[in-house]
Amino acid sequence: MCGICGYTGDAIDGTLDGMLRSLEHRGPDEMGRFDGPSVHLGVARLAIIDRAGGHQPLTNEDGTIQVAFNGEIFNYLELRAELEGRGHVFRTESDGETIVHAYEEYGAGFGHRLNGMFAVAIWDARSRTTTLVRDRYGEKPVFYAARNGALVFGSEIKALLRHPSVSRELDPEAIAHYFGMRHIPAPFTVYRDIRSLPPGHMLVWSCAAASATVTRWYDLPMQPKWTDADEVELTGRIDALLRDSVRLRLQSEVGYGAYLSGGVDSSTIVAMMSELSSAPVQTFTLRFADEPAHKRDPEYARLVAERYATEHHECVMDARDLAKELPAVIGHLDQPFAGVISSFWLSRFMKRYVTVALSGDGADDIFASYGHHRLVGPIQACREARAAGTPLDAVDYGFFADRAEWVRSLALTDVCTWRLEYAAFTDEEKSALWSPAGRAWLSGYSTSGFLRRIYEQGDTAADDLNRLLALDIQTLLPGEILYFNDMLSMAHSLEVRAPFLDWRLVELAASIPGSLKIRGRTLKYILGKVAARYVPPEILARPKEGFVLPANTWLRAALAPMLGVVLADDRLAAHGLYDPAYVRALTKRFAGGDDRLTFKVWTLVVFQLWAEEHALGRLAA
């Protein structure tokens, strides 16, 4: 795991050094660089495999290929044997060196040979090209800017901002989508010059033409291959693949552990780790000092830790920690982000004990669990009832029996419109939020339209739930879940590995019908069948929580004064994007107990703090 950075063209004094320093938290063990006549590559290395010999950048036998690599290649031993059999000579025991020779052997399609998480920069002196490649689902980020005839790139936005040609001019479309989704989706970033390379994509920069070509090298197939009758066989296949994925992700020359929320996903990972490890697994959970009644993660985590005799640790935080360090968290994220941030505190705590951690991330995205996933069935049932002329009162509203009218209204819209009900602001709500100046700058960008363009490219043979999952895997998963996973763990030099995102398991999940993912009121139904082999029954029966801050509780209690100050009229006037009356009414309703407004309020708070630190004077309004 590392931070990578670089640029093409002539050397600029101190620039690569500055870019590397900005990434030191990602790789404190070693700084490496390659300076050629047309390219400059840098690596801040966190040494995990071949700690003594795996120096980067890595090169081929004759030095014509240089590779800067962030991530891990989990099948590197098998791939190395294959490449050695084809005559390639290895100089190190590093997993990253397999990328060098796989690129030589297989060319632009080398990514298909890799089972891992990776963001790669490759300089090919023979073709005078620089190639950026991002892994299938976006576990490792890479950002780029094509400016003044040169390519600039890095693992984090802050590295690119150290290059003199990269502007800090803001992108209004990115900001508009932030208010819709709580994060900024690829290919956008908050800065107009800087783009995020989407998952499963590659960029080739030609020094001769001084231009970039971006193409998709991987597309998740969503073809249905299984039926409800295959439940038993699928349970066995998922079990075997997940177990093998865990095995591969235990390869490390440093200490490893696991996030343990006490939910189905992390508990199953810990169970498999315990059975595959010769020593007790170190497990970690987050506990809130004021112990909100609905947050029972520590209780369930202890249950799993006791069953598998792990070395269990609890990190305790409270609202004061959030208030004190929120600016630092926002700084690490480089752009507005109103998703989960609690892993910042837990990851810092974990780094005292381990350098590698396995997590349950990805399971909700491929097996279905989120609130908007639960809406698919009731909305489909409403539409079928309307088409058949049967009473809507007879519809099974599932999780939403107490909100039937709301579901009926959503059923009159398309999926990319109602999907935003579980994000922050819908397009209509954003229009009401903006001031006249904000509306002039931001209202031309429809987040539902952005989602619709992606959704309509999906496989129409898939059922409704799987089509929604395919949309999430391209947007929510890399833009929110994996973004905080990477940024807030690497802020403390902690590498996170997600066994559920092994491409073999993701592709199997994509071929399973939605009826085996949500059945009645059972979420992740088929995964639950696997988990039942490993975890106590109490874990299967508990409601979903995860390491999510009790923001609704804190913002009405300990953080209420902060909320009032941050969203005060005089603070908002500094950028003038909002209608202050709308914000006052929103916060008043939230303070009165409307939990459905939590995401909206938090989205406003985060943007305000980010803007005051990084953008005032450059916001168009």
C-alpha positions as CSV (number, residue, x, y, z in Angstrom):
1,M,0.0,0.0,0.0
2,C,1.3,3.4,-1.0
3,G,0.7,6.8,-2.3
4,I,1.7,7.4,-5.9
5,C,2.1,10.7,-7.8
6,G,3.8,12.1,-10.8
7,Y,3.7,14.2,-13.9
8,T,4.9,14.2,-17.5
9,G,7.1,16.8,-19.2
10,D,10.2,18.7,-18.0
11,A,11.2,18.6,-14.4
12,I,9.9,21.4,-12.2
13,D,12.2,22.1,-9.2
14,G,10.7,20.8,-5.9
15,T,7.4,19.8,-7.4
16,L,7.7,16.0,-7.1
17,D,9.2,16.4,-3.6
18,G,6.2,18.5,-2.6
19,M,3.8,16.0,-4.1
20,L,5.5,13.1,-2.2
21,R,5.5,15.0,1.1
22,S,1.7,15.6,0.8
23,L,1.3,11.8,0.6
24,E,3.7,10.8,3.4
25,H,0.9,9.7,5.7
26,R,0.0,7.0,3.1
27,G,3.6,5.6,2.9
28,P,5.9,6.6,5.8
29,D,8.3,3.8,5.3
30,E,10.1,4.9,2.2
31,M,10.1,7.6,-0.5
32,G,11.0,6.4,-4.1
33,R,11.2,8.3,-7.4
34,F,12.1,7.9,-11.0
35,D,13.0,10.9,-13.1
36,G,13.2,10.4,-16.8
37,P,13.4,12.8,-19.7
38,S,9.6,12.9,-20.1
39,V,8.1,11.6,-16.8
40,H,8.6,11.9,-13.1
41,L,7.1,9.2,-10.8
42,G,7.0,9.2,-7.0
43,V,6.0,6.6,-4.4
44,A,5.4,7.0,-0.7
45,R,5.6,3.4,0.4
46,L,3.9,1.5,3.2
47,A,5.8,-1.7,3.2
48,I,3.6,-4.8,3.6
49,I,5.1,-7.5,1.3
50,D,8.9,-7.9,0.6
51,R,9.5,-5.1,3.0
52,A,13.2,-5.2,2.5
53,G,13.4,-5.5,-1.2
54,G,10.2,-4.2,-2.8
55,H,11.4,-0.7,-3.4
56,Q,9.4,1.4,-5.8
57,P,9.2,2.5,-8.6
58,L,9.6,-1.0,-10.0
59,T,11.2,-1.8,-13.4
60,N,11.5,-4.5,-15.9
61,E,14.8,-6.2,-17.0
62,D,16.0,-3.5,-19.4
63,G,14.6,-0.5,-17.5
64,T,12.1,0.5,-20.3
65,I,9.1,0.0,-18.0
66,Q,8.7,1.9,-14.7
67,V,5.8,1.2,-12.4
68,A,4.5,3.2,-9.4
69,F,1.8,1.1,-7.6
70,N,-0.7,1.6,-4.8
71,G,-2.5,-1.5,-3.4
72,E,-2.0,-5.2,-3.2
73,I,-2.1,-8.0,-5.8
74,F,-3.4,-11.0,-3.9
75,N,-2.8,-13.6,-6.6
76,Y,0.8,-12.5,-7.1
77,L,2.4,-15.8,-6.3
78,E,0.4,-17.7,-8.9
79,L,0.9,-14.9,-11.4
80,R,4.6,-14.8,-10.8
81,A,5.0,-18.5,-11.4
82,E,3.1,-18.1,-14.7
83,L,5.2,-15.2,-15.8
84,E,8.5,-16.9,-14.8
85,G,7.3,-19.8,-16.9
86,R,7.1,-17.4,-19.9
87,G,10.7,-16.3,-19.3
88,H,10.4,-13.1,-17.2
89,V,13.1,-12.5,-14.6
90,F,12.1,-11.1,-11.2
91,R,14.4,-9.0,-9.1
92,T,12.2,-8.8,-5.9
93,E,9.7,-10.8,-4.0
94,S,7.2,-7.9,-4.2
95,D,3.6,-8.4,-5.4
96,G,4.0,-5.2,-7.4
97,E,6.6,-6.6,-9.7
98,T,4.1,-8.9,-11.2
99,I,2.4,-5.8,-12.7
100,V,5.6,-4.9,-14.5
101,H,5.9,-8.2,-16.2
102,A,2.1,-8.7,-16.7
103,Y,2.1,-5.4,-18.6
104,E,5.0,-6.6,-20.7
105,E,3.3,-10.0,-21.4
106,Y,-0.3,-9.0,-21.8
107,G,-0.3,-5.4,-22.7
108,A,-3.2,-3.1,-22.0
109,G,-5.3,-6.1,-20.9
110,F,-3.0,-7.0,-18.0
111,G,-5.6,-5.8,-15.4
112,H,-7.7,-8.9,-16.1
113,R,-4.9,-11.1,-14.8
114,L,-4.8,-9.3,-11.4
115,N,-6.9,-10.2,-8.3
116,G,-6.4,-7.2,-6.1
117,M,-6.9,-3.6,-5.3
118,F,-4.7,-1.3,-7.2
119,A,-4.0,2.1,-8.8
120,V,-1.1,1.9,-11.1
121,A,1.0,4.3,-13.1
122,I,3.2,2.8,-15.9
123,W,5.8,4.7,-17.9
124,D,6.7,2.9,-21.1
125,A,9.8,4.4,-22.6
126,R,9.3,2.4,-25.8
127,S,6.0,4.0,-26.7
128,R,6.6,7.2,-24.6
129,T,3.3,6.7,-22.9
130,T,2.1,7.0,-19.3
131,T,-0.8,4.7,-18.4
132,L,-3.0,5.0,-15.3
133,V,-5.1,1.9,-14.3
134,R,-7.7,1.7,-11.5
135,D,-9.0,-1.6,-10.1
136,R,-12.4,-3.1,-11.0
137,Y,-14.5,-1.6,-8.2
138,G,-12.5,1.4,-7.0
139,E,-10.8,0.2,-3.9
140,K,-7.8,2.4,-4.6
141,P,-8.2,6.0,-6.0
142,V,-6.2,7.8,-8.6
143,F,-6.8,11.4,-9.7
144,Y,-5.4,13.2,-12.7
145,A,-5.3,16.5,-14.5
146,A,-4.3,17.2,-18.1
147,R,-3.0,20.7,-18.2
148,N,-0.7,22.7,-20.4
149,G,0.4,19.7,-22.4
150,A,1.2,17.5,-19.4
151,L,-0.4,14.9,-17.3
152,V,-0.4,15.3,-13.5
153,F,-1.7,12.4,-11.2
154,G,-1.8,11.2,-7.7
155,S,-3.5,9.0,-5.1
156,E,-5.0,12.1,-3.4
157,I,-6.2,15.4,-4.7
158,K,-3.8,17.3,-2.4
159,A,-0.8,15.9,-4.3
160,L,-2.1,17.3,-7.6
161,L,-2.6,20.7,-6.0
162,R,1.2,20.9,-5.4
163,H,1.8,21.1,-9.2
164,P,1.9,24.7,-10.4
165,S,-0.2,24.1,-13.5
166,V,-3.2,22.7,-11.6
167,S,-5.9,25.3,-10.8
168,R,-8.1,25.4,-7.7
169,E,-11.1,26.6,-9.8
170,L,-14.2,24.9,-8.5
171,D,-16.5,22.6,-10.6
172,P,-20.2,23.6,-10.1
173,E,-21.4,20.3,-11.5
174,A,-19.4,18.4,-8.9
175,I,-20.7,20.6,-6.1
176,A,-24.3,20.2,-7.4
177,H,-23.9,16.4,-7.3
178,Y,-22.4,16.6,-3.8
179,F,-25.7,18.1,-2.5
180,G,-27.5,15.3,-4.2
181,M,-25.4,12.3,-3.2
182,R,-23.4,13.4,-0.1
183,H,-20.2,12.7,-2.1
184,I,-18.7,13.7,-5.4
185,P,-18.9,10.9,-7.9
186,A,-16.3,10.0,-10.5
187,P,-15.2,11.3,-12.9
188,F,-15.8,14.6,-11.1
189,T,-13.9,16.2,-8.2
190,V,-14.6,19.5,-6.6
191,Y,-11.9,21.1,-8.8
192,R,-12.6,21.6,-12.4
193,D,-9.0,20.7,-13.5
194,I,-8.9,17.5,-11.6
195,R,-10.7,14.3,-12.5
196,S,-11.2,11.0,-10.7
197,L,-10.4,8.0,-12.9
198,P,-13.5,5.8,-12.6
199,P,-13.2,2.2,-11.4
200,G,-12.4,-0.3,-14.1
201,H,-10.9,2.4,-16.4
202,M,-7.5,3.2,-17.8
203,L,-6.0,6.4,-19.1
204,V,-3.2,6.4,-21.6
205,W,-1.2,9.6,-22.0
206,S,0.8,10.0,-25.2
207,C,3.8,12.3,-24.8
208,A,4.0,12.7,-28.5
209,A,0.5,13.9,-28.9
210,A,0.2,15.5,-25.5
211,S,-3.2,14.0,-25.0
212,A,-5.1,11.5,-23.0
213,T,-7.4,8.6,-23.9
214,V,-9.7,7.2,-21.2
215,T,-11.2,3.7,-21.8
216,R,-13.1,1.2,-19.7
217,W,-11.1,-2.0,-19.3
218,Y,-13.6,-3.8,-17.0
219,D,-17.4,-4.0,-16.9
220,L,-19.2,-6.0,-14.3
221,P,-21.5,-8.6,-16.1
222,M,-25.0,-8.6,-14.6
223,Q,-26.4,-11.5,-16.5
224,P,-28.7,-13.7,-14.4
225,K,-27.5,-17.3,-14.3
226,W,-29.1,-18.7,-11.1
227,T,-32.7,-19.2,-9.8
228,D,-34.2,-19.6,-6.3
229,A,-33.9,-23.4,-6.8
230,D,-30.1,-23.0,-6.6
231,E,-30.0,-21.7,-3.1
232,V,-28.1,-24.6,-1.6
233,E,-25.5,-24.7,-4.3
234,L,-25.0,-20.9,-4.2
235,T,-24.6,-21.0,-0.4
236,G,-21.7,-23.4,-0.8
237,R,-20.1,-21.5,-3.7
238,I,-20.3,-18.1,-1.8
239,D,-18.8,-19.8,1.3
240,A,-15.9,-21.3,-0.6
241,L,-15.1,-18.1,-2.6
242,L,-15.4,-15.8,0.4
243,R,-13.1,-18.1,2.4
244,D,-10.5,-18.2,-0.3
245,S,-10.7,-14.4,-0.6
246,V,-10.0,-14.1,3.1
247,R,-7.1,-16.5,2.8
248,L,-5.5,-14.5,0.0
249,R,-6.0,-11.3,2.0
250,L,-4.1,-12.7,5.0
251,Q,-0.8,-12.5,3.1
252,S,1.3,-10.0,5.0
253,E,4.7,-9.5,6.6
254,V,3.2,-7.1,9.2
255,G,0.5,-7.6,11.8
256,Y,-3.1,-7.8,10.7
257,G,-6.5,-7.5,12.3
258,A,-10.1,-6.8,11.5
259,Y,-12.9,-4.3,11.9
260,L,-15.7,-5.9,13.9
261,S,-19.0,-4.1,14.2
262,G,-20.8,-7.2,15.3
263,G,-22.8,-7.3,12.1
264,V,-23.2,-10.2,9.7
265,D,-20.5,-9.1,7.3
266,S,-17.6,-8.3,9.6
267,S,-18.5,-11.2,11.9
268,T,-18.3,-13.7,9.1
269,I,-14.9,-12.3,8.0
270,V,-13.6,-12.5,11.5
271,A,-14.9,-16.1,11.9
272,M,-13.1,-17.1,8.7
273,M,-9.9,-15.3,9.7
274,S,-9.9,-17.1,13.0
275,E,-10.2,-20.5,11.3
276,L,-7.4,-19.7,8.9
277,S,-5.0,-18.0,11.3
278,S,-2.6,-19.8,13.7
279,A,-2.8,-17.0,16.3
280,P,-5.7,-15.2,17.8
281,V,-7.1,-12.5,15.4
282,Q,-7.0,-8.9,16.7
283,T,-10.4,-7.3,16.4
284,F,-11.5,-3.7,16.8
285,T,-14.9,-2.0,17.3
286,L,-16.0,1.5,17.9
287,R,-18.0,2.5,21.0
288,F,-19.6,5.8,21.7
289,A,-19.1,7.2,25.2
290,D,-22.8,8.2,25.6
291,E,-24.0,4.8,24.4
292,P,-27.1,5.8,22.4
293,A,-29.7,3.1,23.0
294,H,-29.9,2.1,19.4
295,K,-26.1,1.6,19.0
296,R,-25.4,-1.9,20.2
297,D,-22.3,-2.7,18.1
298,P,-20.0,-3.3,21.1
299,E,-22.4,-5.8,22.6
300,Y,-22.6,-7.9,19.4
301,A,-18.9,-7.5,18.7
302,R,-18.0,-8.9,22.1
303,L,-20.2,-11.9,21.4
304,V,-18.3,-12.7,18.2
305,A,-14.9,-12.0,19.8
306,E,-15.7,-14.4,22.7
307,R,-16.9,-17.1,20.3
308,Y,-13.6,-17.0,18.3
309,A,-11.3,-16.0,21.2
310,T,-10.0,-12.9,19.4
311,E,-7.8,-10.3,21.0
312,H,-10.6,-7.7,21.1
313,H,-10.1,-3.9,21.5
314,E,-12.6,-1.1,21.8
315,C,-12.1,2.5,20.7
316,V,-14.2,5.0,22.6
317,M,-15.2,8.4,21.1
318,D,-17.8,11.0,21.9
319,A,-19.2,14.1,20.4
320,R,-16.4,16.3,21.6
321,D,-13.9,14.2,19.6
322,L,-16.0,14.8,16.5
323,A,-16.3,18.6,17.1
324,K,-12.5,18.9,17.8
325,E,-11.2,16.9,14.8
326,L,-13.9,17.3,12.2
327,P,-11.8,20.0,10.4
328,A,-8.8,17.6,10.2
329,V,-11.1,14.8,8.8
330,I,-12.5,17.1,6.2
331,G,-8.9,18.1,5.3
332,H,-7.9,14.5,4.8
333,L,-10.8,13.9,2.4
334,D,-9.7,16.8,0.2
335,Q,-13.3,17.7,-0.9
336,P,-16.8,17.9,0.5
337,F,-17.9,14.5,1.8
338,A,-20.9,13.9,4.1
339,G,-20.7,10.1,4.3
340,V,-19.4,7.9,7.1
341,I,-16.3,9.3,8.8
342,S,-16.1,7.4,12.1
343,S,-13.4,5.1,10.6
344,F,-11.0,8.0,11.1
345,W,-11.0,7.5,14.8
346,L,-11.1,3.7,14.8
347,S,-8.4,3.4,12.2
348,R,-6.1,5.6,14.2
349,F,-6.7,3.4,17.2
350,M,-6.1,0.3,15.2
351,K,-2.7,1.5,13.9
352,R,-1.4,1.2,17.4
353,Y,-1.7,-2.6,17.0
354,V,-1.7,-3.6,13.3
355,T,-0.8,-2.3,9.9
356,V,-3.3,-4.3,7.8
357,A,-7.0,-4.8,8.5
358,L,-9.8,-6.8,6.9
359,S,-13.3,-5.3,6.7
360,G,-16.8,-6.3,5.7
361,D,-17.1,-3.5,3.2
362,G,-18.8,-4.3,-0.1
363,A,-21.3,-6.9,1.2
364,D,-24.2,-4.5,1.4
365,D,-23.5,-3.3,-2.1
366,I,-23.4,-6.7,-3.8
367,F,-26.0,-8.6,-1.7
368,A,-28.4,-5.7,-0.9
369,S,-29.1,-4.1,2.4
370,Y,-29.4,-0.3,2.2
371,G,-32.6,1.6,2.6
372,H,-33.1,2.2,-1.1
373,H,-32.5,-1.5,-1.8
374,R,-35.5,-2.2,0.4
375,L,-37.7,0.1,-1.6
376,V,-37.4,-1.9,-4.8
377,G,-39.9,-4.6,-3.9
378,P,-42.7,-2.3,-2.5
379,I,-42.3,0.1,-5.4
380,Q,-42.5,-2.7,-7.9
381,A,-45.6,-4.1,-6.1
382,C,-47.3,-0.7,-6.2
383,R,-46.7,-0.4,-9.9
384,E,-48.1,-3.9,-10.6
385,A,-51.1,-3.1,-8.4
386,R,-51.8,0.1,-10.4
387,A,-51.4,-1.7,-13.7
388,A,-53.8,-4.5,-12.6
389,G,-56.3,-2.1,-11.0
390,T,-56.1,-3.8,-7.6
391,P,-56.2,-1.8,-4.4
392,L,-53.0,-0.3,-3.2
393,D,-54.0,-1.1,0.4
394,A,-53.4,-4.8,-0.4
395,V,-49.7,-4.2,-1.3
396,D,-47.0,-5.6,1.0
397,Y,-45.0,-2.6,1.9
398,G,-42.4,-4.6,3.7
399,F,-40.1,-2.4,5.8
400,F,-42.3,0.7,4.9
401,A,-45.7,-0.4,6.2
402,D,-45.9,2.8,8.2
403,R,-45.0,5.0,5.2
404,A,-47.2,3.5,2.5
405,E,-48.3,6.8,1.1
406,W,-44.7,7.9,0.6
407,V,-43.9,4.6,-1.2
408,R,-46.9,5.1,-3.5
409,S,-45.7,8.6,-4.4
410,L,-42.2,7.3,-5.2
411,A,-43.7,4.6,-7.4
412,L,-44.9,7.4,-9.7
413,T,-41.3,8.4,-10.4
414,D,-38.3,6.6,-11.9
415,V,-35.6,4.8,-9.9
416,C,-33.0,7.5,-10.4
417,T,-35.3,10.1,-8.9
418,W,-36.5,8.1,-5.9
419,R,-32.9,6.8,-5.3
420,L,-32.0,10.3,-4.0
421,E,-34.5,10.0,-1.2
422,Y,-31.8,8.0,0.5
423,A,-29.0,10.4,-0.3
424,A,-29.2,14.1,0.6
425,F,-31.3,16.5,-1.5
426,T,-33.4,15.6,-4.5
427,D,-33.1,17.8,-7.6
428,E,-36.3,19.5,-6.6
429,E,-35.1,20.1,-3.0
430,K,-31.8,21.5,-4.3
431,S,-33.7,24.1,-6.3
432,A,-35.5,25.2,-3.1
433,L,-32.2,25.2,-1.2
434,W,-30.4,27.6,-3.6
435,S,-30.5,31.3,-3.4
436,P,-31.0,33.1,-6.7
437,A,-27.2,33.3,-7.1
438,G,-26.7,29.7,-6.1
439,R,-29.5,28.6,-8.5
440,A,-27.8,30.5,-11.4
441,W,-24.5,28.7,-10.8
442,L,-25.7,25.2,-9.8
443,S,-29.3,24.5,-11.0
444,G,-28.2,23.4,-14.5
445,Y,-26.9,20.1,-13.2
446,S,-29.3,17.2,-12.5
447,T,-28.1,14.5,-10.2
448,S,-30.9,12.2,-11.1
449,G,-30.0,12.8,-14.7
450,F,-26.4,11.9,-14.0
451,L,-27.5,8.6,-12.4
452,R,-29.9,7.9,-15.2
453,R,-27.2,8.0,-17.8
454,I,-25.3,5.3,-15.9
455,Y,-28.4,3.3,-15.1
456,E,-29.6,3.1,-18.7
457,Q,-26.2,1.6,-19.7
458,G,-26.9,-1.3,-17.4
459,D,-28.0,-4.8,-18.5
460,T,-31.7,-4.7,-19.1
461,A,-31.8,-8.5,-18.6
462,A,-31.2,-8.0,-14.9
463,D,-34.0,-7.7,-12.4
464,D,-34.9,-4.4,-10.8
465,L,-32.9,-4.9,-7.6
466,N,-29.8,-6.0,-9.5
467,R,-30.0,-3.1,-11.9
468,L,-30.0,-0.8,-8.8
469,L,-27.1,-2.7,-7.3
470,A,-25.2,-2.2,-10.6
471,L,-25.8,1.5,-10.3
472,D,-24.5,1.6,-6.7
473,I,-21.4,-0.4,-7.6
474,Q,-20.5,2.3,-10.1
475,T,-21.4,5.3,-7.8
476,L,-22.1,4.8,-4.1
477,L,-19.5,2.0,-3.6
478,P,-16.4,3.8,-5.0
479,G,-17.6,7.4,-4.4
480,E,-18.6,7.0,-0.7
481,I,-17.9,3.5,0.8
482,L,-14.5,2.9,-0.6
483,Y,-13.5,6.6,-0.6
484,F,-13.8,6.9,3.2
485,N,-12.4,3.4,3.5
486,D,-9.2,4.4,1.8
487,M,-8.8,8.1,2.7
488,L,-9.5,7.8,6.5
489,S,-7.5,4.6,7.0
490,M,-4.5,5.7,5.0
491,A,-4.6,9.0,7.0
492,H,-3.0,6.7,9.6
493,S,-1.0,4.4,7.4
494,L,-3.4,1.5,7.8
495,E,-4.2,-0.7,4.9
496,V,-7.7,-2.0,4.6
497,R,-8.6,-5.1,2.6
498,A,-12.2,-6.0,1.6
499,P,-12.7,-9.8,1.0
500,F,-16.2,-9.2,-0.3
501,L,-14.8,-7.3,-3.3
502,D,-12.8,-10.2,-4.7
503,W,-13.8,-10.0,-8.3
504,R,-14.8,-13.7,-8.4
505,L,-17.3,-13.2,-5.6
506,V,-18.6,-9.9,-7.0
507,E,-19.3,-11.5,-10.3
508,L,-21.0,-14.5,-8.7
509,A,-23.2,-12.1,-6.7
510,A,-24.1,-10.2,-9.8
511,S,-25.4,-13.4,-11.4
512,I,-27.8,-14.1,-8.4
513,P,-31.4,-13.0,-8.6
514,G,-32.7,-10.3,-6.4
515,S,-35.2,-12.7,-4.8
516,L,-32.2,-14.4,-3.1
517,K,-30.8,-11.1,-1.8
518,I,-33.9,-9.6,-0.2
519,R,-36.6,-12.0,0.8
520,G,-39.5,-10.5,2.7
521,R,-37.9,-8.6,5.5
522,T,-34.6,-10.5,5.4
523,L,-31.7,-8.5,3.9
524,K,-28.7,-10.2,2.3
525,Y,-30.7,-13.4,2.4
526,I,-28.3,-15.7,0.6
527,L,-25.3,-14.3,2.5
528,G,-27.2,-15.0,5.7
529,K,-27.2,-18.6,4.8
530,V,-23.4,-18.6,4.6
531,A,-23.1,-16.5,7.8
532,A,-25.3,-19.0,9.7
533,R,-22.5,-21.5,9.4
534,Y,-20.2,-19.2,11.4
535,V,-21.8,-16.6,13.6
536,P,-24.2,-16.8,16.6
537,P,-27.9,-16.6,15.8
538,E,-28.1,-13.2,17.6
539,I,-25.9,-11.7,14.9
540,L,-28.3,-12.8,12.2
541,A,-31.3,-11.4,13.9
542,R,-29.9,-8.0,14.8
543,P,-30.8,-4.8,12.9
544,K,-28.2,-3.3,10.6
545,E,-26.0,-0.6,12.2
546,G,-22.3,-0.4,11.3
547,F,-19.8,2.2,12.3
548,V,-22.1,5.1,11.7
549,L,-21.9,8.2,14.0
550,P,-25.1,8.9,16.0
551,A,-25.3,12.2,14.2
552,N,-29.0,12.8,14.8
553,T,-28.5,12.4,18.5
554,W,-25.3,14.5,18.8
555,L,-26.5,17.3,16.5
556,R,-29.5,17.8,18.8
557,A,-27.6,17.6,22.0
558,A,-23.8,18.0,22.5
559,L,-23.3,19.4,19.0
560,A,-26.4,21.6,18.8
561,P,-24.4,24.8,19.6
562,M,-22.0,24.0,16.8
563,L,-24.8,23.4,14.4
564,G,-26.3,26.7,15.2
565,V,-23.0,28.5,14.8
566,V,-21.9,26.8,11.6
567,L,-25.3,27.3,9.8
568,A,-25.9,30.8,11.1
569,D,-27.0,33.3,8.5
570,D,-23.8,35.3,8.7
571,R,-21.7,32.2,8.1
572,L,-23.8,31.2,5.1
573,A,-23.7,34.7,3.7
574,A,-20.0,34.3,3.1
575,H,-20.7,32.2,0.0
576,G,-24.4,33.1,-0.6
577,L,-25.4,29.8,-2.2
578,Y,-28.4,29.1,0.0
579,D,-31.8,30.6,0.8
580,P,-31.2,31.3,4.5
581,A,-34.9,30.9,5.3
582,Y,-34.9,27.4,3.8
583,V,-31.9,26.4,6.0
584,R,-33.5,27.9,9.1
585,A,-36.7,26.0,8.5
586,L,-34.8,22.8,7.8
587,T,-32.7,22.9,11.0
588,K,-35.8,23.8,13.0
589,R,-37.6,20.7,11.8
590,F,-34.5,18.6,12.5
591,A,-34.2,20.0,16.0
592,G,-37.8,19.1,16.5
593,G,-37.1,15.4,16.0
594,D,-37.3,14.7,12.2
595,D,-34.6,12.1,11.8
596,R,-35.2,12.0,8.0
597,L,-33.4,15.3,7.8
598,T,-30.1,14.1,9.3
599,F,-28.4,13.6,6.0
600,K,-29.4,17.0,4.7
601,V,-28.3,18.8,7.8
602,W,-24.9,17.0,7.9
603,T,-24.4,17.7,4.2
604,L,-24.8,21.4,4.8
605,V,-22.5,21.4,7.9
606,V,-19.7,19.6,6.1
607,F,-19.9,21.8,3.0
608,Q,-19.9,24.9,5.1
609,L,-16.8,23.9,7.1
610,W,-15.0,22.7,3.9
611,A,-15.9,25.9,2.0
612,E,-14.7,28.2,4.8
613,E,-11.3,26.5,4.9
614,H,-10.7,25.8,1.2
615,A,-13.0,27.8,-1.1
616,L,-14.3,31.1,0.1
617,G,-13.6,33.7,-2.6
618,R,-13.8,31.1,-5.3
619,L,-17.5,30.2,-5.0
620,A,-19.3,31.8,-7.9
621,A,-22.3,33.0,-5.8
